[in-house]
Amino acid sequence: GAGVSQSPSNKVTEKGKDVELRCDPISGHTALYWYRQSLGQGLEFLIYFQGNSAPDKSGLPSDRFSAERTGGSVSTLTIQRTQQEDSAVYLCASSLQASGTDTQYFGPGTRLTVL
Amino acid sequence: KQEVTQIPAALSVPEGENLVLNCSFTDSAIYNLQWFRQDPGKGLTSLLLIQSSQREQTSGRLNASLDKSSGRSTLYIAASQPGDSATYLCAVRPFGNEKLTFGTGTRLTIIP
């Protein structure tokens, strides 16, 4: 079946612009996660959604970052007023449900470059 | 705060050799530990997931062990192949939340 998909695969933007990154999880997966992978920082958690519960936003680095998940499926990560330090690969993952036994399946990521 | 360390950062071995990758974590109160591989420009692929109550998991040529009390996990790869070349990441999940904490990875190169 189809895996987690993300779009765009690459995004180049100018400092100060807003960007939107999209994630389509595996059909039927109720849990969705966003991570960021940058040089020097490794892979860090940003936010996760579980069903209709309020999302855990504790990993978002600043209030310029926000995420939505519409209809319990597709998610959009928005970065406002981008800064050069936002340059990274943004990875999305989904799992059947947010339980300790479920594997997270990752998408290919969106490489964001802020000039 | 949980910290996850992987040593070495890079490893090169000849094809056919068996090898071990190491992962250590500072807080032993984990729910599970997962090993992933990441190919250049690609996302992560889950290899093995070990629950905190388990000691090891096996899949094909891969065997992962977990010693929670000492904060260590190993990934054993038997009869290595060039296709095993990738970056290997371990990640731990704590009790009570869903956030994975990742190690910085080991970049493995298998030399034909």
Interface residues (C-beta under 8 A of the other chain):
Chain A: V4 A31 Y33 Y35 G42 L43 E44 F45 Y48 Q50 D56 S58 G59 L91 A93 A98 G100 T101 T103 Q104 Y105 F106 G107 P108 G109
Chain B: Y31 N32 Q34 F36 G41 K42 G43 L44 T45 S46 L49 Q51 L89 A91 R93 F95 N97 E98 K99 L100 T101 F102 G103 T104 G105
